[in-house]
């Protein structure tokens, strides 16, 4: 099995679009990782630590807009373009950004989902390989995408990377939500996600926080797990009854 290194070097996505077969795409990533690193970081410079984030979720929920707005600082104009295989020429699939974490320089490689559920398992496993944190996304205005978090995507992650951290992300926070924050927290607890966060790429509300939590998690300091408030209240009620009996 070819292992895609946990390193992202600039220009790789455009080279992807010139490759017709998935194996060529993955080989391109490997070549950039091994050959291009020395050109970007001279020997005297210490290369930043690399983290890989993989974004998954239903199509058209705002995953690509999330990445583009975070990296480039502006909400992408134009019509919706699907990033599911086959590749679209001149469309990016892996995004990179250098950030500082407690004085440590980190190079984030953020992979947009490019393989559909119907694609071969081996192809999807290559994209997921060495992921530090999955950003499992849904749209708060799309109940189906929220339900598929449990029906499809948590199973997908557990199938290929059962030990990898997962962050549940509610997108399009600026819209009319049919999924409440409480529902999101309950789902995060149900699937074992480290946390639930919401953001709007269009207004930038909460956008930076999503990646701050992802970086914090990847660096070994995940936030406290979501609390199931309903279950917590039930336990408190039973405890009060027990105290009265005593």
C-alpha positions in Angstrom: 0.0 0.0 0.0 1.3 3.5 -0.9 1.4 5.7 2.2 0.8 9.4 1.6 3.1 11.3 3.9 1.7 13.6 6.5 3.1 16.6 4.8 1.6 19.0 2.3 3.7 21.1 0.0 2.4 24.0 -2.0 1.2 23.3 -5.6 0.2 19.7 -5.1 -3.4 20.2 -5.8 -2.8 21.7 -9.3 -0.6 18.7 -10.1 -3.4 16.5 -9.0 -5.6 17.8 -11.7 -3.2 16.7 -14.4 -3.2 13.1 -13.2 -6.0 10.9 -14.6 -5.7 7.8 -12.3 -6.0 8.0 -8.5 -2.7 6.1 -8.1 -1.0 8.9 -10.1 -2.6 11.5 -7.8 -1.2 9.8 -4.7 2.2 9.3 -6.3 2.2 13.1 -7.0 1.6 13.8 -3.3 4.5 11.5 -2.3 6.9 13.1 -4.8 6.1 16.6 -3.6 6.6 15.5 0.0 10.0 13.9 -0.6 11.5 16.3 -3.2 9.9 19.7 -2.5 10.5 20.0 1.3 14.2 20.9 0.8 13.3 23.7 -1.6 10.9 25.4 0.8 12.8 24.9 4.1 16.6 25.4 3.8 18.8 23.2 6.0 19.4 26.0 8.6 15.6 26.5 9.0 13.6 24.1 11.2 10.7 22.8 9.2 7.3 23.2 11.0 5.6 20.2 12.4 2.9 18.8 10.1 -0.7 18.0 11.0 -3.2 16.4 8.7 -6.9 17.2 8.9 -9.4 15.4 6.7 -12.8 16.9 6.1 -15.7 14.5 5.6 -19.5 14.8 5.4 -22.3 15.0 2.9 -21.8 16.9 -0.4 -22.9 20.6 -0.6 -22.9 21.2 3.1 -20.1 23.8 2.9 -16.9 21.8 3.5 -14.9 23.4 0.7 -16.0 26.9 1.6 -14.9 26.2 5.2 -11.4 25.4 4.0 -11.1 28.1 1.4 -12.3 30.8 3.7 -10.0 29.7 6.5 -6.9 29.6 4.2 -7.5 32.6 1.9 -9.5 34.8 4.3 -12.4 35.4 1.9 -15.6 33.5 1.1 -15.3 31.8 -2.3 -17.5 33.4 -5.1 -19.1 31.5 -7.9 -21.3 28.5 -8.2 -21.0 25.2 -6.2 -18.4 22.8 -7.5 -18.4 19.3 -6.2 -15.0 18.0 -5.1 -16.0 14.3 -5.2 -13.9 12.2 -7.7 -13.4 12.6 -10.6 -11.2 15.6 -10.2 -12.1 19.0 -11.6 -9.2 20.8 -13.4 -7.8 23.8 -11.5 -9.9 22.9 -8.4 -7.9 22.5 -5.1 -8.3 19.4 -2.9 -5.7 19.9 -0.3 -5.2 23.2 1.5 -2.2 24.3 3.6 -1.7 27.0 6.2 1.0 27.6 8.8 -0.1 28.5 12.3 1.5 29.0 15.7 0.7 26.9 18.6 2.3 27.9 21.9 5.4 29.0 20.1 5.6 25.9 17.8 5.1 26.4 14.1 2.6 24.0 12.6 1.9 23.3 8.9 -1.7 22.3 8.5 -2.6 20.0 5.6 -6.3 20.1 5.2 -7.7 17.5 2.8 -11.1 18.0 1.2 -13.1 14.8 0.7 -12.5 13.6 -2.8 -13.7 10.1 -2.9 -17.4 9.1 -2.7 -18.8 6.3 -0.5 -19.1 4.2 -3.7 -15.4 4.4 -4.5 -13.0 1.5 -3.7 -12.1 1.2 -0.1 -8.4 1.1 -0.8 -8.6 4.6 -2.5 -10.4 6.1 0.5 -8.1 4.5 3.0 -5.2 6.2 1.2 -6.7 9.6 1.6 -7.6 9.0 5.3 -4.1 7.5 6.1 -2.2 9.4 8.8 -5.0 11.8 9.5 -4.6 13.5 12.9 -8.1 14.8 13.2 -11.3 14.3 11.2 -13.6 17.3 10.8 -17.0 15.6 10.4 -19.2 18.3 8.9 -22.9 18.8 8.3 -25.1 21.8 7.6 -27.3 23.0 10.4 -30.0 23.8 7.9 -30.0 20.3 6.4 -31.5 17.7 8.7 -30.5 14.8 6.3 -26.8 15.7 6.5 -27.1 15.8 10.3 -28.7 12.3 10.3 -26.0 11.0 8.0 -23.4 11.9 10.6 -24.6 8.8 12.5 -25.8 6.7 9.6 -22.8 7.1 7.3 -19.8 9.1 8.4 -19.1 8.0 12.0 -19.1 4.4 10.6 -16.8 5.5 7.8 -14.3 6.9 10.2 -14.4 4.0 12.6 -14.0 1.6 9.6 -10.7 3.1 8.4 -9.3 5.1 11.4 -11.0 3.9 14.6 -8.3 5.4 16.8 -8.3 8.9 15.2 -9.8 12.0 16.8 -13.1 13.3 15.4 -14.5 16.8 15.7 -18.1 17.4 14.8 -18.7 20.6 12.9 -22.0 22.3 12.2 -21.7 24.5 9.1 -23.8 27.4 7.7 -24.4 28.8 11.2 -25.7 32.1 9.6 -28.7 30.3 8.0 -32.0 29.2 9.5 -31.0 26.2 11.5 -33.2 23.1 11.9 -30.4 21.4 14.0 -30.0 23.1 17.4 -26.7 23.4 19.3 -28.1 21.0 21.9 -28.8 18.4 19.2 -25.2 18.8 17.9 -23.7 18.3 21.3 -25.9 15.2 21.9 -24.7 13.8 18.5 -21.1 14.5 19.3 -21.5 12.6 22.6 -23.2 9.7 20.7 -20.5 9.3 18.1 -17.6 9.8 20.5 -16.4 13.1 19.0 -14.0 15.3 21.1 -16.4 18.3 20.8 -19.1 20.0 18.8 -18.5 23.4 17.2 -20.5 25.6 14.9 -19.3 28.2 12.4 -20.3 30.2 9.3 -17.7 30.5 6.5 -19.8 33.3 5.0 -19.7 35.5 8.0 -16.5 34.1 9.6 -18.4 33.5 12.8 -16.7 30.7 14.7 -14.5 29.8 11.7 -11.1 30.3 13.4 -12.3 28.5 16.6 -13.0 25.3 14.6 -9.4 25.0 13.6 -8.1 26.1 17.0 -10.0 23.2 18.6 -8.7 20.8 15.8 -5.1 21.9 16.4 -5.5 21.7 20.2 -6.9 18.1 19.8 -4.1 17.0 17.4 -1.5 18.3 19.8 -2.8 16.1 22.5 -5.0 18.5 24.4 -8.5 17.8 23.3 -11.3 19.7 25.0 -13.5 18.0 27.6 -15.9 15.5 25.9 -19.5 16.8 25.3 -21.8 16.2 28.2 -25.1 14.5 27.6 -27.3 16.9 29.6 -30.4 14.7 29.6 -28.5 11.8 31.0 -26.7 14.1 33.5 -30.0 15.5 34.8 -31.4 12.0 35.2 -28.4 11.0 37.3 -28.8 14.1 39.5 -32.5 13.3 40.0 -31.7 9.7 41.1 -29.0 11.0 43.4 -31.4 13.4 45.1 -33.9 10.6 45.7 -31.2 8.4 47.2 -30.1 11.2 49.5 -33.7 11.7 50.7 -34.0 7.9 51.5 -30.8 8.1 53.6 
